[in-house]
Amino acid sequence: MTAEEQHAELTRLLRAGITAVHVEHGTSPLEWPLYLAQSVHDSVNKVLGSTMTLSHLISLLVQADIAQRGDAPGADWPSWYAGWLQERYRHNRPGLGV
């Protein structure tokens, strides 16, 4: 999978995941990182070639949220988070060339 394909798949997963969270829990649930992580955990690990725990993914989603709000508040968050996650896991995918 190329970096672009990986980014597109992560973006799709995050967008679909948050849509499922909104349907099940409303549009602004306080525990959205938990719900989103539960929804996408296995798929994100597969795309990134990682073995992160659910807790680690929840932590990364919270960190990404803080970073995005500070660095790119108007950005399309699923795409921004996808790039943010790719950056953290680039070392696990030699030659990915993100």
MARBA-3410 file (N, C-alpha, C, O; in Angstrom, 1 decimal):
98
0.9,-1.2,0.0,0.0,0.0,0.0,0.9,1.2,0.0,1.8,1.3,0.8 ~ 0.7,2.2,-0.9,1.4,3.4,-0.9,1.0,4.3,0.2,0.0,4.1,0.8 ~ 1.8,5.3,0.4,1.4,6.3,1.5,0.1,7.0,1.2,-0.7,7.2,2.1 ~ -0.1,7.3,-0.1,-1.4,7.9,-0.5,-2.6,7.0,-0.3,-3.6,7.4,0.2 ~ -2.4,5.7,-0.6,-3.5,4.7,-0.4,-3.7,4.5,1.1,-4.9,4.4,1.5
-2.6,4.5,1.9,-2.8,4.3,3.3,-3.5,5.5,3.9,-4.4,5.4,4.7 ~ -3.1,6.7,3.5,-3.8,8.0,3.9,-5.3,7.9,3.6,-6.1,8.3,4.4 ~ -5.6,7.6,2.4,-7.0,7.5,1.9,-7.8,6.5,2.8,-8.9,6.8,3.1 ~ -7.2,5.4,3.0,-7.9,4.3,3.8,-8.1,4.8,5.2,-9.2,4.6,5.8 ~ -7.1,5.3,5.8,-7.2,5.8,7.2,-8.3,6.9,7.3,-9.1,6.9,8.2
-8.3,7.8,6.3,-9.3,8.9,6.3,-10.6,8.3,6.2,-11.6,8.7,6.9 ~ -10.8,7.3,5.3,-12.1,6.7,5.1,-12.6,6.0,6.4,-13.7,6.1,6.8 ~ -11.6,5.3,7.1,-12.0,4.6,8.3,-12.4,5.6,9.4,-13.4,5.3,10.1 ~ -11.6,6.6,9.6,-12.0,7.6,10.6,-13.3,8.3,10.3,-14.1,8.5,11.3 ~ -13.5,8.6,9.1,-14.8,9.3,8.7,-16.0,8.3,9.0,-17.0,8.8,9.5
-15.8,7.1,8.6,-16.9,6.1,8.8,-17.1,5.8,10.3,-18.2,5.7,10.8 ~ -16.0,5.8,11.0,-16.0,5.5,12.4,-16.8,6.6,13.2,-17.6,6.3,14.0 ~ -16.5,7.9,12.9,-17.1,8.9,13.6,-18.6,9.0,13.2,-19.4,9.4,14.0 ~ -18.9,8.7,12.0,-20.3,8.6,11.6,-21.1,7.6,12.4,-22.2,7.8,12.9 ~ -20.5,6.4,12.6,-21.1,5.4,13.4,-21.2,5.8,14.9,-22.2,5.6,15.5
-20.2,6.6,15.4,-20.3,7.1,16.8,-21.4,8.1,16.9,-22.2,8.0,17.8 ~ -21.6,8.9,15.9,-22.7,9.9,15.9,-24.0,9.3,15.9,-25.0,9.7,16.6 ~ -24.2,8.2,15.1,-25.5,7.5,15.0,-25.8,6.8,16.3,-26.9,6.9,16.8 ~ -24.8,6.2,16.9,-25.0,5.5,18.2,-25.1,6.3,19.4,-25.8,6.0,20.4 ~ -24.3,7.4,19.5,-24.1,8.2,20.7,-24.4,9.6,20.6,-24.3,10.4,21.6
-24.9,10.1,19.5,-25.2,11.5,19.3,-23.9,12.3,18.7,-22.9,11.7,18.6 ~ -24.1,13.5,18.4,-23.1,14.2,17.7,-21.9,14.7,18.5,-20.9,15.0,17.9 ~ -22.0,14.8,19.8,-20.9,15.3,20.6,-20.7,14.5,21.9,-20.7,15.1,22.9 ~ -20.5,13.2,21.8,-20.3,12.5,23.0,-19.0,12.8,23.6,-18.0,12.9,22.9 ~ -19.0,12.9,24.9,-17.7,13.2,25.6,-16.7,12.1,25.5,-15.5,12.4,25.5
-17.1,10.9,25.4,-16.2,9.8,25.2,-15.9,9.4,23.8,-15.7,8.2,23.5 ~ -16.0,10.4,22.9,-15.8,10.0,21.4,-14.5,9.3,21.2,-14.5,8.5,20.3 ~ -13.4,9.7,21.8,-12.1,8.9,21.5,-12.3,7.4,21.8,-11.8,6.6,21.0 ~ -12.9,7.1,22.9,-13.1,5.7,23.2,-14.0,5.0,22.2,-13.7,4.0,21.6 ~ -15.1,5.7,21.8,-16.1,5.1,20.9,-15.5,5.0,19.5,-15.6,3.9,18.8
-14.7,6.0,19.1,-14.1,5.9,17.8,-13.0,4.9,17.7,-12.9,4.1,16.8 ~ -12.2,4.8,18.8,-11.1,3.8,18.8,-11.7,2.4,18.8,-11.2,1.5,18.1 ~ -12.8,2.2,19.5,-13.5,0.8,19.5,-14.0,0.5,18.1,-13.9,-0.7,17.6 ~ -14.4,1.5,17.3,-15.0,1.3,16.0,-13.9,1.0,15.0,-14.1,0.2,14.0 ~ -12.7,1.6,15.1,-11.7,1.5,14.0,-10.4,0.7,14.4,-9.5,0.6,13.6
-10.3,0.3,15.7,-9.1,-0.3,16.2,-8.4,-1.3,15.3,-7.3,-1.1,14.9 ~ -9.1,-2.4,15.0,-8.5,-3.5,14.2,-8.1,-3.0,12.8,-7.1,-3.4,12.3 ~ -9.0,-2.2,12.2,-8.7,-1.8,10.9,-7.5,-0.8,10.8,-6.7,-0.9,9.9 ~ -7.4,0.1,11.8,-6.3,1.0,11.8,-5.0,0.2,12.0,-4.0,0.5,11.3 ~ -5.0,-0.8,12.9,-3.8,-1.6,13.0,-3.4,-2.3,11.7,-2.2,-2.4,11.4
-4.4,-2.8,11.0,-4.1,-3.5,9.7,-3.5,-2.5,8.7,-2.5,-2.8,8.1 ~ -4.1,-1.3,8.6,-3.6,-0.3,7.6,-2.2,0.1,8.0,-1.4,0.3,7.1 ~ -2.0,0.4,9.3,-0.7,0.9,9.7,0.4,-0.2,9.9,1.6,0.1,10.0 ~ -0.1,-1.5,9.9,0.9,-2.6,10.1,1.4,-2.5,11.5,2.5,-2.9,11.8 ~ 0.5,-2.1,12.4,0.9,-1.9,13.8,0.1,-2.9,14.7,-0.8,-3.6,14.3
0.5,-2.9,16.0,-0.1,-3.8,17.0,-0.5,-3.0,18.2,-0.5,-3.5,19.3 ~ -0.9,-1.8,18.0,-1.2,-0.9,19.1,-2.4,-1.4,19.9,-3.3,-2.0,19.3 ~ -2.4,-1.2,21.2,-3.6,-1.5,22.0,-4.7,-0.5,21.8,-4.5,0.6,21.3 ~ -5.9,-0.9,22.2,-7.0,0.0,22.2,-6.7,1.3,23.0,-7.0,2.4,22.6 ~ -6.1,1.1,24.1,-5.7,2.2,25.0,-4.7,3.2,24.3,-4.9,4.4,24.4
-3.8,2.6,23.6,-2.8,3.4,22.8,-3.5,4.2,21.8,-3.2,5.4,21.6 ~ -4.4,3.6,21.0,-5.2,4.3,20.0,-6.0,5.4,20.6,-6.1,6.5,20.0 ~ -6.7,5.2,21.7,-7.4,6.2,22.4,-6.5,7.4,22.7,-6.9,8.6,22.5 ~ -5.4,7.1,23.3,-4.4,8.2,23.6,-4.0,8.9,22.4,-3.9,10.2,22.4 ~ -3.7,8.2,21.3,-3.3,8.9,20.1,-4.4,9.8,19.5,-4.1,10.9,19.0
-5.7,9.4,19.6,-6.8,10.2,19.1,-6.9,11.5,20.0,-7.2,12.5,19.4 ~ -6.7,11.3,21.3,-6.8,12.5,22.1,-5.6,13.5,21.8,-5.8,14.7,21.6 ~ -4.4,12.9,21.6,-3.3,13.7,21.2,-3.5,14.4,19.9,-3.2,15.6,19.7 ~ -4.0,13.7,18.9,-4.3,14.2,17.6,-5.3,15.4,17.7,-5.2,16.4,17.0 ~ -6.3,15.2,18.5,-7.3,16.2,18.7,-6.7,17.5,19.2,-7.0,18.6,18.7
-5.9,17.4,20.2,-5.2,18.6,20.8,-4.3,19.2,19.7,-4.3,20.4,19.6 ~ -3.5,18.4,19.0,-2.6,19.0,18.0,-3.4,19.6,16.9,-3.0,20.7,16.5 ~ -4.4,19.0,16.4,-5.2,19.6,15.3,-5.9,20.9,15.7,-5.9,21.8,14.9 ~ -6.4,20.9,16.9,-7.1,22.2,17.3,-6.1,23.3,17.4,-6.4,24.5,17.2 ~ -4.8,23.0,17.8,-3.8,24.0,17.9,-3.1,24.4,16.6,-2.8,25.5,16.3
-2.8,23.3,15.8,-2.0,23.5,14.6,-2.9,23.8,13.3,-2.4,24.5,12.4 ~ -4.1,23.2,13.2,-4.8,23.3,12.0,-6.3,23.2,12.3,-7.0,22.3,11.9 ~ -6.8,24.2,13.1,-8.2,24.2,13.5,-9.3,24.1,12.4,-10.4,23.6,12.7 ~ -9.0,24.5,11.3,-10.0,24.5,10.2,-9.8,23.3,9.3,-10.6,23.1,8.3 ~ -8.9,22.4,9.6,-8.6,21.3,8.7,-9.7,20.2,8.7,-10.4,20.1,9.7
-9.8,19.5,7.6,-10.7,18.3,7.6,-10.1,17.3,8.5,-9.1,16.7,8.2 ~ -10.7,17.1,9.7,-10.0,16.4,10.7,-9.8,14.9,10.4,-8.7,14.4,10.8 ~ -10.6,14.2,9.7,-10.3,12.8,9.4,-9.0,12.7,8.6,-8.2,11.8,8.8 ~ -8.8,13.5,7.6,-7.6,13.5,6.8,-6.4,14.0,7.6,-5.3,13.4,7.4 ~ -6.6,15.0,8.4,-5.5,15.5,9.2,-5.1,14.4,10.2,-3.9,14.2,10.4
-6.0,13.8,10.9,-5.7,12.7,11.8,-5.0,11.5,11.1,-4.0,11.0,11.7 ~ -5.4,11.2,9.9,-4.8,10.1,9.1,-3.3,10.4,8.9,-2.5,9.6,9.1 ~ -3.0,11.7,8.5,-1.6,12.0,8.3,-0.8,12.0,9.6,0.3,11.6,9.7 ~ -1.5,12.5,10.7,-0.9,12.5,12.0,-0.5,11.1,12.5,0.6,10.8,13.0 ~ -1.5,10.1,12.3,-1.2,8.7,12.6,-0.1,8.1,11.7,0.7,7.4,12.2
-0.1,8.4,10.5,0.9,7.9,9.6,2.3,8.4,10.0,3.2,7.6,10.0 ~ 2.4,9.6,10.4,3.7,10.2,10.9,4.2,9.4,12.1,5.4,9.2,12.2 ~ 3.3,9.0,13.0,3.8,8.3,14.2,4.2,6.9,13.9,4.9,6.3,14.6 ~ 3.7,6.3,12.8,4.0,4.9,12.5,4.8,4.7,11.2,5.0,3.6,10.7 ~ 5.4,5.8,10.7,6.2,5.7,9.5,7.4,4.8,9.8,7.8,4.0,8.9
8.0,4.8,11.0,9.1,3.9,11.3,8.8,2.4,11.2,9.6,1.6,11.1 ~ 7.5,2.1,11.3,7.0,0.7,11.3,6.9,0.2,9.8,6.6,-1.0,9.6 ~ 6.9,1.1,8.9,6.7,0.8,7.5,7.8,1.3,6.6,7.7,2.3,5.9 ~ 9.0,0.6,6.6,10.1,1.1,5.8,9.7,1.3,4.4,9.0,0.5,3.8 ~ 10.2,2.4,3.8,10.0,2.7,2.4,8.6,3.3,2.1,8.3,3.5,1.0
7.8,3.6,3.2,6.5,4.1,2.9,6.6,5.5,2.3,5.8,5.8,1.4 ~ 7.5,6.3,2.7,7.7,7.6,2.1,6.6,8.5,2.3,6.1,9.1,1.3 ~ 6.0,8.6,3.4,4.9,9.5,3.7,5.3,10.9,3.3,4.5,11.9,3.5
END
